[in-house]
Amino acid sequence: MEIGTLLFIVGLAYGLGILWYSLLQGNVPDRVWRVAAYPFLGIWAAEGLLAPSLTFDPKFGEVHLLSAVIGSIVAVIVDWAITSMRKA
């Protein structure tokens, strides 16, 4: 993996994290790195699991975009569920 691809995935994870946390919870977590950490792990997992099986997935900067979107929203939903269970 090149450094440019890594930086692109970090920026994409942060942007998608802001989007999904704002839509699902209505607010963004206080810690900035948490907004990017879970979507980054979701993108990383989706690249390994989903990208080889999706033939129509567009690719930009060595990152499959549809897999990145799916992986990031799944990771945010998992984080949201865990956080809501811990508060209850």
C-alpha positions as CSV (number, residue, x, y, z in Angstrom):
1,M,0.0,0.0,0.0
2,E,1.3,3.4,-0.9
3,I,1.3,6.3,1.5
4,G,-1.1,8.2,-0.8
5,T,-3.6,5.4,-0.7
6,L,-3.4,5.2,3.1
7,L,-4.0,9.0,3.4
8,F,-6.9,8.7,1.0
9,I,-8.5,5.9,3.0
10,V,-8.0,8.0,6.3
11,G,-9.6,11.0,4.7
12,L,-12.4,8.9,3.2
13,A,-13.0,7.2,6.6
14,Y,-13.2,10.6,8.3
15,G,-15.6,12.1,5.8
16,L,-17.8,9.0,5.8
17,G,-17.7,8.9,9.6
18,I,-18.9,12.4,9.8
19,L,-21.7,11.6,7.4
20,W,-22.9,8.4,9.0
21,Y,-22.6,9.6,12.6
22,S,-24.5,12.8,11.7
23,L,-27.3,10.8,10.0
24,L,-27.6,8.0,12.5
25,Q,-27.1,9.7,15.9
26,G,-27.7,13.3,15.0
27,N,-24.4,14.3,16.6
28,V,-20.7,13.5,16.1
29,P,-18.6,11.9,18.9
30,D,-16.4,14.3,20.9
31,R,-13.2,12.5,20.1
32,V,-12.1,13.2,16.5
33,W,-10.2,9.9,16.0
34,R,-13.3,7.9,16.9
35,V,-15.1,9.4,14.0
36,A,-12.4,8.0,11.6
37,A,-11.4,4.8,13.5
38,Y,-14.5,2.7,13.1
39,P,-15.1,3.6,9.4
40,F,-11.4,3.0,8.7
41,L,-11.7,-0.5,10.1
42,G,-14.9,-1.1,8.2
43,I,-13.3,0.0,5.0
44,W,-10.3,-2.2,5.6
45,A,-12.5,-5.2,6.3
46,A,-14.7,-4.5,3.3
47,E,-11.7,-4.2,1.0
48,G,-10.7,-7.7,2.0
49,L,-14.1,-9.3,2.1
50,L,-16.4,-7.5,-0.4
51,A,-14.1,-6.0,-3.0
52,P,-13.1,-9.3,-4.7
53,S,-16.8,-10.4,-5.0
54,L,-18.2,-7.2,-6.3
55,T,-17.5,-7.0,-10.0
56,F,-19.3,-3.7,-10.7
57,D,-17.6,-1.8,-7.8
58,P,-15.9,1.4,-9.1
59,K,-12.3,1.9,-8.1
60,F,-10.5,5.2,-7.3
61,G,-7.0,5.4,-5.9
62,E,-6.8,1.6,-5.4
63,V,-9.9,1.8,-3.2
64,H,-13.2,0.2,-4.2
65,L,-15.8,2.9,-3.4
66,L,-18.9,0.9,-3.0
67,S,-17.1,-1.5,-0.6
68,A,-15.8,1.5,1.3
69,V,-19.3,2.9,1.7
70,I,-20.8,-0.4,2.8
71,G,-17.9,-1.2,5.2
72,S,-18.0,2.3,6.8
73,I,-21.8,2.3,7.5
74,V,-21.7,-1.2,8.9
75,A,-18.8,-0.2,11.2
76,V,-20.7,2.9,12.4
77,I,-23.8,0.9,13.0
78,V,-21.8,-1.6,15.1
79,D,-20.2,1.2,17.1
80,W,-23.6,2.9,17.6
81,A,-25.2,-0.3,18.8
82,I,-22.3,-1.0,21.3
83,T,-22.3,2.6,22.6
84,S,-26.1,2.6,23.1
85,M,-25.9,-0.7,25.0
86,R,-23.2,0.5,27.2
87,K,-25.1,3.6,28.2
88,A,-28.3,1.7,29.0
